[in-house]
C-alpha cells in the first residue's frame, strides 16, 4: 500500500503466477476500507497484457516496471 500526503491510496501486489482473479481479494478489501481515497489497485504478475478486474482494479505484466 502506498499512501500519498493527501491520503490517496494505491495498493500493489506482486504475484509469480499468470492467473490473478482470486488475487484481488486483498485489494478489494483495501478499496472498501479506504473508500473514496482509493486511487488504484494493481496486481503485477507473469503475463503479457493489462486486464481490468473491476473499478480501479487491474492486473498488469511485471514488464511494465521496466518501461517506467
Residue, then its C-alpha position, 0 to 999 in steps of 0.5 A: x500500500x502506498x499512501x500519498x500526503x493527501x491520503x490517496x491510496x494505491x495498493x500493489x501486489x506482486x504475484x509469480x503466477x499468470x492467473x490473478x482473479x482470486x488475487x484481488x481479494x486483498x485489494x478489494x478489501x483495501x478499496x472498501x476500507x479506504x473508500x473514496x481515497x482509493x486511487x488504484x489497485x494493481x496486481x503485477x504478475x507473469x503475463x503479457x497484457x493489462x486486464x481490468x478486474x473491476x473499478x480501479x482494479x487491474x492486473x498488469x505484466x511485471x514488464x511494465x516496471x521496466x518501461x517506467 
